[in-house]
Amino acid sequence: MGIHIIKMPDIGEGIAEVELVAWYVKVGDRVAEDQILADVMTDKATVEIPSSVAGKVLALGGVVGQVMAVGSEVIRIEVEGTGNLKAETTQEASTTAAATGAAVPLAPAPTKETVAAPVALVPPAPPTPPATQPLPDARRASVPAGALVRAPGDKPVASPAVRRQAWDLGIELQFVPGSGTAGRITHEDLLAYAARATQPQSAGLVDPRYAPRLDEQTIPVIGLRRKIAQKMQEAKRRIPHFTYVEEVDMTELETLRARLNALHGKARGRLTVLPFLVRAVVLAVREHPQINARYDDDAAVLTRSGAVHLGLATQTEGGLMVPVLRHAETLDLWACAAEVVRLAEAARGGKATRDELSGSTITITSLGALGGIVSTPVINHPEVAIVGINRMVERPMIRNGAVVARQMMNLSSSFDHRVVDGMHAAEFVQLIRGYLECPATLFVE
């Protein structure tokens, strides 16, 4: 029998490290050739790591959430034959183990509840220091019948630690009897008081809706959530944002959209507002090419793009992803709508490729379905602009001296003030507004 080591493959050009986001095997499992062992993530794209051999898992090279370098050890598998572990390395380890009486160190098998985060070749986290755990149902606002009430100005005697515990429990020390010297309140007095507070009182039960919540969760920020956090932090740290908000009368566009859906919806698919906005952005950036661009602030170089590769901010179960609608300038309304649906399904299903998640030149984000009249979207670094859609609502507006009902929607757009002047940003948004308010101009060139 031999040992076969599978190392982290070179996933793509320029990728030096990846994050381990899932294990599908544990120590002791038997695996087949081409079986998926783990998932790793790089730049929001998830990549599967298959097994190149069949055998038994001996050790896992990392835990979920660990960042691993390309070329580092992923897993050790016991195989028939010699494997790929150098004979001298194996011999040296065996000799050392025999001399010391110790076994060759391998990751212990995780329990079935922790297959996703096995114990591996990394040091364990330090233990959490013990803390006094309060009773879970202690009542903050209620005073049990017969509880001690001190006279005004008669301060309770308690140590700083007891006062801190009382604060955490939401207990007013004024009502707690003390059993210590000179009436000093102890930790035991607090817990006893809390226990009495949970019992039914003669005046009736304490309303559980107003009980203090003392539970808490510790959730590691890993995988896609970590990538999002890093991306947002980088964008806000490096880009001086400014946001420009304008309202748009969508009445005419909504009339056109309803008409097109009635005529062609069954055969060609239904249209949402998004394909119209995509077309408006495509036309607007022709007059403002500095907005359809990527800014390398390290090299101080702004790269304007003739192609419009539109990032589409998409919410998934794992968090925000931005699949890219490539060459939006070449798509008609229905081709655009179909590609938007395809990209959204790929992102939400975890099937989007690396190419589909990179290379955007400007981004659209929409919170309209969730309501809200204004937002301040964060620019997708290294782009220099993002266009945000807010909710559409029917409002009374004055047209030709008369009050009429109109479909109104706000656009909230953010720009990189280093390379986009306020005047140009306003002109860009006003161009989009003009196209949307007179939708025939979207198709007349």
Summary of the structure (lengths in Angstrom):
residues: 445
radius of gyration: 31.1
end to end distance: 72.3
largest distance: 97.7
contacts: 1283
relative contact order: 0.10
helix: 32%
strand: 25%
